[in-house]
Amino acid sequence: INNNPDAKFLQKASDVTTFLHKSFTDLDIITKNQIAQKSEIYIHPSFKPLTLNVKKAIEIVSKFEMLPLNAMPTSREKSTSRTRGSRREGLSTGDHPTSD
């Protein structure tokens, strides 16, 4: 394992996966214990933990997939890619490309 770079990479991936699983499991247990102890729960409207967790998860996954972070499409890029496919760029309805 020490001399093989692929084995090292797989070991690190396994370590991160184990850490994430344990973290989520621990958070789930803590949350269930806290809910059981409280009669009423109030969540501040500005608190958005799911958004933060998804962003962090995408960053971690993109590292393992060897993708640069800017390769992940944003919601704005998704909407523009749909409109690009429905019309030709740079041509009006009366223009046609010519070949010489």
C-alpha positions in Angstrom: 0.0 0.0 0.0 2.8 2.4 0.8 4.4 2.1 -2.6 1.3 2.1 -4.8 -0.2 5.5 -5.5 -3.6 4.0 -6.5 -3.8 2.1 -3.2 -3.0 5.3 -1.3 -5.7 7.2 -3.2 -8.3 4.4 -2.5 -7.3 4.3 1.2 -7.8 8.1 1.5 -11.2 7.8 -0.3 -12.2 5.1 2.1 -11.1 7.2 5.1 -13.1 10.2 3.9 -16.1 8.1 3.2 -15.9 6.5 6.7 -15.5 9.9 8.3 -18.5 11.4 6.5 -20.7 8.4 7.3 -19.7 8.5 11.0 -20.3 12.3 11.1 -23.7 12.0 9.6 -24.6 9.1 11.9 -23.4 11.0 14.9 -25.3 14.1 13.9 -28.5 12.1 13.4 -28.1 10.5 16.9 -27.5 14.0 18.5 -30.5 15.5 16.7 -32.8 12.7 17.7 -31.7 13.0 21.3 -32.2 16.8 21.3 -35.6 16.5 19.7 -36.6 13.9 22.4 -35.6 16.3 25.1 -37.5 19.4 23.8 -41.2 19.9 23.7 -41.1 22.7 21.1 -38.5 23.3 18.4 -38.0 26.7 16.7 -35.8 27.0 13.6 -34.6 30.5 12.6 -35.8 31.3 9.1 -32.4 32.3 7.9 -30.8 29.0 8.9 -30.2 26.9 5.8 -28.1 23.8 6.8 -29.2 21.8 3.7 -27.8 24.3 1.3 -24.4 24.4 3.2 -24.2 20.6 3.4 -25.0 20.1 -0.3 -22.4 22.6 -1.4 -19.8 20.9 0.8 -20.8 17.5 -0.5 -20.5 18.6 -4.1 -17.0 19.9 -3.4 -15.9 16.6 -1.8 -17.5 14.5 -4.6 -15.9 16.7 -7.3 -12.5 16.2 -5.7 -12.9 12.4 -5.9 -14.1 12.5 -9.4 -11.1 14.7 -10.3 -13.3 17.5 -11.7 -12.4 21.1 -11.2 -15.0 22.9 -9.1 -15.9 25.2 -12.0 -16.9 22.2 -14.1 -20.1 21.8 -12.0 -22.9 23.7 -13.8 -24.6 26.4 -12.0 -28.4 27.0 -12.2 -27.7 29.9 -14.5 -25.6 27.8 -16.9 -28.2 25.1 -16.9 -30.9 27.6 -18.1 -28.7 29.1 -20.8 -27.7 25.7 -22.2 -31.4 24.8 -22.7 -32.0 28.0 -24.7 -28.9 27.5 -26.8 -30.1 24.1 -28.1 -33.4 25.5 -29.3 -31.9 28.1 -31.8 -28.9 28.8 -33.8 -26.4 31.2 -32.3 -25.5 34.3 -34.4 -28.1 33.7 -37.2 -31.3 35.5 -37.6 -34.3 33.8 -39.2 -33.4 35.1 -42.7 -29.6 34.3 -42.6 -28.2 31.1 -43.8 -24.6 30.0 -43.5 -22.7 29.9 -46.8 -19.9 27.7 -47.9 -17.2 28.8 -50.3 
